[in-house]
Amino acid sequence: MARYFIEVSYKGTAYAGFQVQQNANTIQAEIEKALFIYFRKVFSLTGSSRTDAGVHAQQNFFHFDSETVFTESENVKATYHINAILPLDIAVKNLKQVAETAHCRFDATARSYRYSVHQHKNPFLLVDSYYYPYPLNIQALNEAATLLFDFTDFESFAKKNTQVFTYNCTIFKSEWTLENTTLVYNVTGNRFLRGMVRGLVGTMLLVGKGRHSVQDFKNILESKDSSKVDFSAPAKGLVLVEVNY
């Protein structure tokens, strides 16, 4: 049995998330459908990082097993034809054979996310950025962002009813930068909890706005109480940038 990784990118606007759901269209459902149309076989996909409804990805992965071993040229051909079948807002970037024991979710060592915020009305940023028309203190935002390096337990920033064995995450990068007129939060960690990045963004924006102090943000981290977190940052501003192995 041969195992294959599929590297994908997508705009999540029109989808109910990454993973297959009943009565809702998802990224996985569209890719499984395209694979069936091309290969005339049903493949069961395993996903690397589950993105919520409306969240985008520059890079994400699935893996599947096949009794057929494809050559490199067959992989290139399959990628071309699968892309022709897929909707325009989903793209397969690569299809490659990996070790039989490789796992696209559990073998990932880091995941990087980017969240974009614009403070001045701009119709060209409607789909990819959060319009937040308030003065923000970037220094305070970065002071809050830096605090994440001091913590491993992020229970406060997991949405309620999140079913996980541990709330522990290791953060490797956490910073706010100004790119032209867009304020961007970049965060990299070994793993993230459900709703965690949007919760971090929404709560840090309250720090930047002056509604919370940096100490308040630290207290929220320590509290392990998700009711203190602002999860309202919309999905459209969030992009899964990279998954590292």
C-alpha positions as CSV (number, residue, x, y, z in Angstrom):
1,M,0.0,0.0,0.0
2,A,1.4,3.4,-1.1
3,R,0.8,6.6,0.9
4,Y,0.5,10.0,-0.8
5,F,0.5,13.5,0.5
6,I,-1.7,16.1,-1.3
7,E,-0.6,19.7,-0.8
8,V,-3.6,22.1,-1.2
9,S,-4.4,25.8,-1.0
10,Y,-7.9,27.4,-0.9
11,K,-10.1,30.3,-0.2
12,G,-12.4,29.2,2.6
13,T,-15.1,31.8,2.0
14,A,-17.6,29.5,0.4
15,Y,-17.0,26.4,2.6
16,A,-18.1,25.2,6.0
17,G,-14.5,24.3,6.9
18,F,-11.8,21.9,6.0
19,Q,-13.1,18.5,7.2
20,V,-16.1,16.6,5.8
21,Q,-19.4,17.5,7.5
22,Q,-22.9,16.3,7.0
23,N,-25.2,18.7,5.1
24,A,-22.4,21.2,4.4
25,N,-19.8,21.6,1.7
26,T,-16.2,21.5,2.8
27,I,-12.7,21.5,1.3
28,Q,-12.2,17.8,2.0
29,A,-15.6,16.9,0.3
30,E,-14.6,18.8,-2.9
31,I,-11.2,17.2,-3.1
32,E,-12.5,13.7,-2.4
33,K,-15.1,14.2,-5.2
34,A,-12.4,15.4,-7.6
35,L,-10.2,12.4,-6.8
36,F,-13.1,10.0,-7.4
37,I,-13.9,11.6,-10.7
38,Y,-10.3,11.4,-11.9
39,F,-9.2,8.0,-10.4
40,R,-12.7,6.3,-10.4
41,K,-11.9,5.2,-6.9
42,V,-13.0,6.3,-3.4
43,F,-10.1,7.6,-1.3
44,S,-10.4,8.3,2.4
45,L,-8.5,11.5,3.2
46,T,-6.8,12.4,6.5
47,G,-6.3,16.1,7.0
48,S,-3.3,17.9,8.5
49,S,-4.9,21.0,10.1
50,R,-8.6,21.6,10.4
51,T,-9.5,25.1,9.4
52,D,-12.9,26.6,10.4
53,A,-15.6,27.8,8.1
54,G,-14.3,30.8,6.1
55,V,-10.6,30.4,7.0
56,H,-8.2,30.3,4.1
57,A,-5.0,28.3,3.5
58,Q,-1.9,29.0,1.4
59,Q,-0.7,25.5,2.4
60,N,-2.4,22.5,3.9
61,F,-2.2,18.8,3.5
62,F,-4.2,15.6,3.2
63,H,-2.9,12.1,2.9
64,F,-4.4,8.9,1.5
65,D,-3.5,5.3,0.8
66,S,-3.6,3.6,-2.6
67,E,-2.9,0.1,-3.8
68,T,-1.6,1.7,-7.0
69,V,1.9,3.2,-7.1
70,F,2.0,6.2,-9.4
71,T,5.1,7.4,-11.2
72,E,6.3,11.0,-10.8
73,S,4.9,11.9,-14.3
74,E,1.6,10.3,-13.3
75,N,1.5,12.5,-10.2
76,V,2.1,15.6,-12.3
77,K,-0.6,14.6,-14.7
78,A,-3.1,13.8,-11.9
79,T,-2.4,17.1,-10.3
80,Y,-3.2,18.9,-13.6
81,H,-6.5,17.0,-14.1
82,I,-7.7,17.2,-10.5
83,N,-7.2,21.0,-10.6
84,A,-9.3,21.1,-13.8
85,I,-12.1,19.3,-11.9
86,L,-11.9,21.3,-8.6
87,P,-13.6,24.7,-8.1
88,L,-11.5,27.8,-8.8
89,D,-11.2,28.5,-5.1
90,I,-9.4,25.2,-4.4
91,A,-6.0,24.2,-5.8
92,V,-3.9,21.0,-5.5
93,K,-0.3,22.2,-5.5
94,N,1.4,18.8,-5.3
95,L,0.8,15.1,-5.1
96,K,3.7,13.0,-4.0
97,Q,4.4,9.5,-2.5
98,V,5.7,9.4,1.0
99,A,6.8,6.7,3.5
100,E,4.0,4.3,4.4
101,T,4.1,5.5,8.0
102,A,4.1,9.2,7.3
103,H,1.1,11.0,8.8
104,C,0.2,14.5,7.6
105,R,-1.3,15.5,10.9
106,F,0.9,13.9,13.6
107,D,4.2,14.3,11.8
108,A,3.8,18.1,11.4
109,T,6.3,19.9,13.6
110,A,4.9,23.4,13.2
111,R,2.1,25.4,11.7
112,S,2.1,29.1,10.8
113,Y,-0.9,31.4,10.7
114,R,-1.4,34.9,9.5
115,Y,-4.2,37.3,10.5
116,S,-4.8,40.5,8.7
117,V,-6.5,43.6,10.0
118,H,-7.1,46.9,8.1
119,Q,-8.1,50.1,9.9
120,H,-9.2,52.2,6.9
121,K,-12.2,51.2,4.8
122,N,-10.9,49.3,1.7
123,P,-13.2,47.4,-0.6
124,F,-10.3,45.4,-2.0
125,L,-9.6,43.9,1.4
126,L,-13.2,42.8,2.2
127,V,-12.5,39.0,1.7
128,D,-9.1,38.6,3.3
129,S,-8.9,41.1,6.1
130,Y,-10.8,42.3,9.2
131,Y,-12.0,45.9,9.1
132,Y,-11.3,47.3,12.5
133,P,-11.6,51.1,12.4
134,Y,-10.1,52.0,15.8
135,P,-6.7,53.4,16.8
136,L,-4.4,50.7,17.9
137,N,-1.2,50.7,19.9
138,I,1.2,48.4,18.1
139,Q,3.7,48.4,20.9
140,A,1.0,47.1,23.3
141,L,-0.1,44.5,20.8
142,N,3.5,43.2,20.6
143,E,3.9,43.2,24.4
144,A,0.8,41.0,24.6
145,A,2.0,38.8,21.7
146,T,5.4,38.3,23.4
147,L,3.7,36.9,26.5
148,L,2.8,33.8,24.6
149,F,6.4,32.5,24.8
150,D,6.0,32.3,28.6
151,F,3.0,29.9,28.4
152,T,2.4,26.4,27.3
153,D,-1.2,25.9,28.6
154,F,-3.7,27.8,26.4
155,E,-6.9,26.5,27.8
156,S,-8.3,30.0,28.0
157,F,-8.0,30.3,24.2
158,A,-9.8,27.0,23.3
159,K,-13.5,27.4,22.5
160,K,-15.9,25.6,24.8
161,N,-16.6,22.0,24.0
162,T,-13.2,21.6,22.4
163,Q,-12.3,17.8,22.8
164,V,-8.6,17.5,23.2
165,F,-6.3,15.5,25.5
166,T,-4.1,18.5,26.3
167,Y,-4.3,22.3,26.0
168,N,-0.5,22.5,25.8
169,C,1.0,24.3,22.8
170,T,4.5,25.6,22.2
171,I,4.6,29.0,20.4
172,F,7.7,29.7,18.3
173,K,6.7,33.0,16.8
174,S,4.2,35.7,17.8
175,E,4.4,39.2,16.5
176,W,2.4,42.1,15.0
177,T,3.8,44.0,12.0
178,L,2.6,46.8,9.7
179,E,2.7,45.8,6.0
180,N,1.8,48.9,4.0
181,T,-1.6,49.8,5.5
182,T,-2.4,46.3,6.9
183,L,-1.7,45.2,10.4
184,V,-0.6,41.6,10.4
185,Y,-0.3,39.1,13.2
186,N,2.0,36.2,12.5
187,V,2.1,33.2,14.8
188,T,3.8,29.8,14.6
189,G,3.4,26.9,17.0
190,N,3.7,23.2,17.2
191,R,-0.1,22.9,17.4
192,F,-3.2,25.2,17.9
193,L,-6.5,24.6,19.7
194,R,-9.9,25.2,18.1
195,G,-10.5,28.9,17.7
196,M,-7.2,29.7,19.4
197,V,-5.7,32.1,16.8
198,R,-8.9,34.1,16.4
199,G,-9.3,34.3,20.2
200,L,-5.7,35.6,20.5
201,V,-6.3,38.2,17.8
202,G,-9.6,39.4,19.2
203,T,-8.3,39.7,22.7
204,M,-5.1,41.3,21.7
205,L,-7.0,43.9,19.6
206,L,-8.7,44.9,22.8
207,V,-5.3,45.4,24.3
208,G,-4.2,47.5,21.3
209,K,-7.4,49.5,21.6
210,G,-6.9,50.2,25.3
211,R,-9.8,48.2,26.6
212,H,-7.5,45.7,28.3
213,S,-4.0,46.2,29.6
214,V,-1.1,43.9,28.9
215,Q,-1.5,42.7,32.5
216,D,-5.1,41.9,31.8
217,F,-4.1,39.8,28.8
218,K,-1.6,37.9,31.0
219,N,-4.3,37.4,33.6
220,I,-6.6,35.9,30.9
221,L,-3.8,33.5,29.9
222,E,-3.4,32.4,33.5
223,S,-7.1,32.1,34.2
224,K,-7.9,29.1,31.9
225,D,-11.3,30.6,31.5
226,S,-12.4,31.0,27.8
227,S,-15.3,33.2,28.8
228,K,-12.8,36.1,29.2
229,V,-11.6,35.7,25.6
230,D,-12.9,37.6,22.6
231,F,-13.4,35.1,19.8
232,S,-15.2,37.5,17.5
233,A,-12.4,38.1,15.0
234,P,-13.9,36.9,11.8
235,A,-12.6,33.9,9.9
236,K,-11.9,35.8,6.7
237,G,-8.8,37.5,8.1
238,L,-7.1,34.2,9.0
239,V,-4.8,32.2,6.7
240,L,-3.0,29.0,7.4
241,V,0.3,29.9,5.7
242,E,2.5,26.9,6.2
243,V,2.7,23.4,7.7
244,N,6.2,22.1,8.5
245,Y,7.4,18.5,8.6
